[in-house]
Amino acid sequence: MAALLLYLIGARSAGKTAVFDALIQTPEGPHFATKGAHRLGTVKVPDARLAVLRDLFHPKKYIPAEITFVDVALPSGGEGSGFSQLNAFLGEADAFALVVQSHGDTDGAGKPLDPAGQLDSILLDLAMADLEKIERRIEKIEQEVKRGLKQGLPELAVLQKCKTAIDAGRALRDMELTADEHKVISSFCFLSQKRVLVVANTGDGDPTGERCEPLRASCAAKGLDLLAFCAPLEAEIATLSAADQAGFLKDYGLAEPARARLIRTAYHTLNLISFFTVGEDEVRAWTIRRGDNAVTAAGKIHTDLARGFIRAETVDAETLIEKKTHAACREAGKLRLEGKGYVVQDGDVMEIRANA
């Protein structure tokens, strides 16, 4: 896939812009582009295995996976989230990072701070934006049926199922749908169907989120991953050199920067893994869903490789790093020939053999 698109959303004044700054800040300064009022920052996905493979093969090109963070600008005016107005734009996201204010005594509206309530409110807004779209489409199909047009009935059945779920307080992502039902509604890009991870924007007195237990419990009950960090502190640390960063992180009881932790959480939320291709020309990471087979992986590289797939010469990255070369892996019996149905594992190094 291309760069993973992770959209930062949240209540007004929850701190998502500060979180975005922490994620795209570097010692050389922030790197981002704009799309209207929204800000987009693309970063490389850190992977120590890929870096070692680069040092082994000395390729002409080195291409880590990428993730793009999007600081979503809410429409001006009004107290709501504005998600309905941004429906088409938000629909492009692969997942949402839902930022929740987890410091101070009052929220952006001046009300007593309630992080778990803030989370519930934003999730409800996503569902209500979907419900508005569903009800409009149901009404249109029902009018067509009255005129004798029946081709929309399968779609109507799925949409009514979705409406029932939202009315019952369920997110569309938690619904059990068949492959055909998923296909029927895929073009709607429903917001509450997207995967969500939660970012607790803490104060500098709680850099590891130890005071976020109510929010943590709420996320656990909903099956949502939670990551807690102090955005201004992390942004400040990100401006430092790698050596200085390590010292500051240790002082605050942190093992790595927020950006690396959030990327890893996003991969877990979306059930993603990486496989690698290596050689003198290029060492590259590719991102696929956990459970994808060898043909799907081949198609990520090029559609022709999937179409003409014969086999995949495969070895795990740790073994290749230990043995140094494919030849040494083959001599040790560690290089495998995998067929179309092989389920790719995280860290596989693959060379696809295909008919031209």
WOHU-V627988 format. One record per residue. RES is the residue in three letters. PHI is phi as a letter, one per 40 degrees, with the letter a starting at -180 (* if undefined). OMEGA is omega in radians with two decimals (none if undefined). D_CENTER is the distance of its C-alpha to the mean C-alpha in whole Angstrom. Layout:
res = (RES RES)
phi = (PHI PHI)
omega = (OMEGA OMEGA)
d_center = (D_CENTER D_CENTER)
//
This chain:
res = (MET ALA ALA LEU LEU LEU TYR LEU ILE GLY ALA ARG SER ALA GLY LYS THR ALA VAL PHE ASP ALA LEU ILE GLN THR PRO GLU GLY PRO HIS PHE ALA THR LYS GLY ALA HIS ARG LEU GLY THR VAL LYS VAL PRO ASP ALA ARG LEU ALA VAL LEU ARG ASP LEU PHE HIS PRO LYS LYS TYR ILE PRO ALA GLU ILE THR PHE VAL ASP VAL ALA LEU PRO SER GLY GLY GLU GLY SER GLY PHE SER GLN LEU ASN ALA PHE LEU GLY GLU ALA ASP ALA PHE ALA LEU VAL VAL GLN SER HIS GLY ASP THR ASP GLY ALA GLY LYS PRO LEU ASP PRO ALA GLY GLN LEU ASP SER ILE LEU LEU ASP LEU ALA MET ALA ASP LEU GLU LYS ILE GLU ARG ARG ILE GLU LYS ILE GLU GLN GLU VAL LYS ARG GLY LEU LYS GLN GLY LEU PRO GLU LEU ALA VAL LEU GLN LYS CYS LYS THR ALA ILE ASP ALA GLY ARG ALA LEU ARG ASP MET GLU LEU THR ALA ASP GLU HIS LYS VAL ILE SER SER PHE CYS PHE LEU SER GLN LYS ARG VAL LEU VAL VAL ALA ASN THR GLY ASP GLY ASP PRO THR GLY GLU ARG CYS GLU PRO LEU ARG ALA SER CYS ALA ALA LYS GLY LEU ASP LEU LEU ALA PHE CYS ALA PRO LEU GLU ALA GLU ILE ALA THR LEU SER ALA ALA ASP GLN ALA GLY PHE LEU LYS ASP TYR GLY LEU ALA GLU PRO ALA ARG ALA ARG LEU ILE ARG THR ALA TYR HIS THR LEU ASN LEU ILE SER PHE PHE THR VAL GLY GLU ASP GLU VAL ARG ALA TRP THR ILE ARG ARG GLY ASP ASN ALA VAL THR ALA ALA GLY LYS ILE HIS THR ASP LEU ALA ARG GLY PHE ILE ARG ALA GLU THR VAL ASP ALA GLU THR LEU ILE GLU LYS LYS THR HIS ALA ALA CYS ARG GLU ALA GLY LYS LEU ARG LEU GLU GLY LYS GLY TYR VAL VAL GLN ASP GLY ASP VAL MET GLU ILE ARG ALA ASN ALA)
phi = (* c d c b b c c b i c d g c h c c c c d d c c b c b d c h c b a b b b g c c b b b b b c c c a c c c c c c d c c b f c c b b b c c b b b c b c c c c d c g g b c c g c c c b d c c c c c c c a b b c c b c b a g b b c c c g c d c a d c c c c d c c c c c c c c c c c c c c c c c d c c c c c c c c c g c b c c c c c d c c c c c c c c c c c c g b c c c c c c b c c c c d c c b d c c f d c c c c c b b b b c c c c c c a c b g c c b d d c c c c c c c c g b c b b b a c c c c c c c c c c c c d c c d d c c c c c c g b c a c d c c c c c c c c c c d c f b b b b b b b i c c a b a b b b b c d h c c c c c c c c c c a c c c c c b d b a b c b a c d c c c c c c g b c c c c c c c g b c b b b c c c c c c b d g c b b b c b a c c)
omega = (3.04 3.14 3.09 -3.11 3.13 -3.07 3.09 3.12 3.11 3.10 3.09 3.14 3.09 3.10 -3.09 3.09 3.07 3.09 3.11 3.13 3.13 -3.06 -3.05 3.14 3.09 3.07 3.12 -3.11 -3.13 3.09 3.13 3.05 3.12 3.03 -2.96 3.12 -3.10 3.09 -3.10 3.10 -3.12 -3.12 3.10 3.08 -3.12 3.11 -3.07 -3.14 -3.12 3.14 3.12 3.10 3.06 -3.12 3.11 -2.98 3.14 -3.03 3.03 3.13 3.09 -2.98 3.02 3.00 -3.11 3.03 3.13 3.05 -3.13 3.06 -3.04 3.10 -3.14 3.10 -3.13 3.11 3.10 -3.11 -3.09 -3.11 -3.09 -3.08 -3.14 3.13 -3.10 -2.98 -3.09 -3.14 -3.13 -3.13 3.14 -3.05 2.96 3.13 3.09 2.89 -3.04 -3.08 -3.14 3.08 -3.10 3.08 -3.14 -3.10 -3.12 3.12 -3.08 3.11 3.14 3.14 3.10 -3.06 3.13 -3.08 -3.14 3.09 3.11 3.08 -3.13 -3.10 -3.13 3.09 3.09 3.13 3.09 -3.13 -3.13 3.07 3.08 -3.10 3.11 3.14 -3.13 -3.09 3.09 -3.11 3.10 -3.14 -3.12 -3.14 3.13 3.08 3.12 3.14 3.12 3.12 3.10 3.13 -2.99 -3.04 -3.13 -3.07 3.10 3.10 -3.14 -3.12 -3.14 3.14 3.09 3.07 3.11 3.13 3.12 3.13 -3.13 3.11 -3.14 3.10 3.14 3.04 -3.13 3.13 -3.12 3.13 3.02 -3.12 3.05 3.11 3.12 3.12 3.07 -3.11 -3.11 -3.04 -3.05 -3.08 -3.13 -3.13 -3.10 -3.06 -3.11 3.05 -3.10 3.09 -3.09 2.90 -3.04 3.08 3.06 3.14 -3.03 3.04 -3.09 3.06 -3.12 -3.02 -3.13 3.06 -3.13 -3.11 -3.09 -3.02 3.11 3.11 3.14 3.13 3.11 3.12 3.14 3.14 -3.13 -3.11 -3.10 3.04 3.13 3.02 -3.11 3.01 3.10 -3.01 -3.14 3.12 3.14 3.11 3.12 3.13 -3.10 3.12 -3.06 3.03 -3.11 -3.13 -3.14 3.09 -3.10 3.14 -3.14 3.13 3.13 3.14 -3.11 3.10 -3.10 -3.10 -3.09 -3.12 -3.12 -3.10 3.13 -3.13 -3.13 3.11 3.13 3.10 3.13 3.10 3.11 -3.13 -3.08 3.09 -3.10 3.02 3.09 2.89 -2.99 2.90 -3.04 3.10 -3.13 -3.11 -2.99 2.91 -2.96 3.03 3.10 -3.10 3.10 3.09 3.03 -3.09 3.09 -3.12 -3.04 3.13 3.09 3.10 3.11 3.14 3.06 -3.14 3.09 -3.12 3.13 -3.14 3.08 -3.09 -3.08 -3.03 3.05 3.13 3.09 3.02 -2.92 3.00 3.12 -3.03 -3.11 3.13 3.12 3.11 3.13 -3.05 3.05 -3.09 3.05 -3.13 3.13 3.08 3.13 3.14 -3.13 -3.14 -3.09 3.13 -3.01 3.01 -3.06 -3.12 -3.04 -3.05 -3.11 3.09 -3.07 3.13 3.11 3.12 3.07 2.95 -2.99 2.95 -3.04 3.02 -3.08 3.00 3.14 none)
d_center = (12 12 10 6 6 5 8 10 13 16 20 22 23 20 19 16 18 19 15 14 18 17 14 16 19 21 25 25 24 21 20 18 19 20 19 22 22 18 17 14 14 13 13 14 12 15 16 20 21 20 22 25 25 25 28 30 30 30 28 29 25 22 19 16 12 11 8 9 9 11 14 15 19 20 23 26 29 29 27 25 21 22 19 21 22 19 18 18 16 13 13 12 8 6 5 7 8 11 14 17 20 22 25 28 30 29 26 26 29 31 31 31 27 26 22 22 23 21 18 20 21 18 17 20 20 17 19 22 21 20 24 25 24 25 28 29 28 30 33 33 33 36 38 38 39 42 43 43 40 38 35 33 33 31 28 30 30 26 26 28 26 23 26 27 24 23 27 27 24 21 18 17 14 17 19 21 21 23 22 24 23 19 21 23 21 18 19 19 15 16 14 14 13 10 8 8 8 11 13 16 18 21 25 26 28 25 23 21 21 24 25 22 24 24 20 19 22 20 17 18 20 17 15 13 11 13 13 16 18 20 19 22 23 20 20 24 23 21 24 26 27 25 28 29 25 26 29 27 24 27 29 26 26 22 21 19 17 15 13 13 12 9 8 9 8 4 6 8 7 6 9 9 12 13 17 19 22 25 28 31 29 25 23 19 16 15 11 12 11 13 17 17 21 22 23 19 19 22 21 18 20 23 24 27 26 25 28 30 29 31 30 27 29 27 27 24 24 25 29 28 28 31 33 32 33 33 36 36 34 36 39 37 36 33 32 31 31 29 29 27 26 25 21 20 19 17 19 21 23 24 27 27 30 31 34 34)
//
